[in-house]
Amino acid sequence: MSLPSPPAPPPEPDLSPAGLRARALALLPPPAARALEKEEQLGPILHALFEASAQGRARFEITEDEFLEALLRQVPPTGDALGTLRSLHAADLALALGCAAGHPLALAGFDQRFGAAMSAALRRLDPSPSFVDEALQAVRERLFLRRERSGPKIASYAGTGPLEGWVRAVTLRSALNLRRGAAAGVPLDERLATGLGTDSAGPELQLIKSQYREAFQRAFRTALDTLTDQELNILRLHFVGGATQEQLGKLYNVHRITMARWLTHARTRLLLATQRELQALLKVEDEELNDILELVRSQLAITLTRALQAR
């Protein structure tokens, strides 16, 4: 009696440009797949990203499908994403995926690459060893611990920028929250709306609070999402942490004048985005809308510090 033949090994994944292209088109939503169907560069771009991440994917045991799905999350429904895909930091993305899965080699590699830089950034905020140690622990918990309803923070890294800059932004934000004791503050849009209703507010501000509160909160929340992590960080460090333009310049390795320009640009973008959203939400006459926007412009500067403490 002959012994049964052992099961055949699973076929090797096809990581050629053509194979990756076919797999990507099968995984994408139909509108995006149709938009990219005639893009001849899709396969070569995906192949180059797989080549750049090969060592990390092997070390951290990331499957080909897991990595491809992470890449394709950057493709919008329109499918117009070749530029974004081409510029992704594939090796950094592989490291982040490994850390999100809790792979010990990925976690060790993360500490080796970023541990010293994280400590240095924290010492610029507060040089005391106790603060640095506590802040590092808080950052690690934020990055790697799973929450009740979400994965670890590191899983949100998309690869669209260097992982080093992304980690620095998370580190500074966590440290500032720790120093301010703001681990569970009021949501930012709610804090700003509350700031509009101070005791000294005139009847115009009371009007915004009573009649346009919900619209303002929605507009401001949407406007915040248009800012980059760096823009939010420098606003927070300046208005909440009290860092001067010169101190921020040293932190980001730019001249004080450049930092002043960054701060102005971030505030202007936040203000204009809030105004845009209000214009879309409010159904009022042009004259009344202009009055409301003028009040928002003046009050935004006053309440920005209080608002950023809660984010």
Secondary structure, 3 states (H helix, E strand, C coil): CCCCCCCCCCCCCCCCHHHHHHHHHHHCCHHHHHHHCCCCCHHHHHHHHHHHHHHHHHHCCCCHHHHHHHHHCCCCCCCCCHHHHHCCCHHHHHHHHHHHCCCHHHHHHHHHHHHHHHHHHHHHHCCCHHHHHHHHHHHHHHHHCCCCCCCCHHHHCCCCCCHHHHHHHHHHHHHHHHHHCCCCCCCHHHHHHHHHCCCCCCHHHHHHHHHCHHHHHHHHHHHHHCCCHHHHHHHHHHHCCCCCHHHHHHHCCCCHHHHHHHHHHHHHHHHHHHHHHHHHHCCCCHHHHHHHHHHHHHHHHHHHHHHHCCC
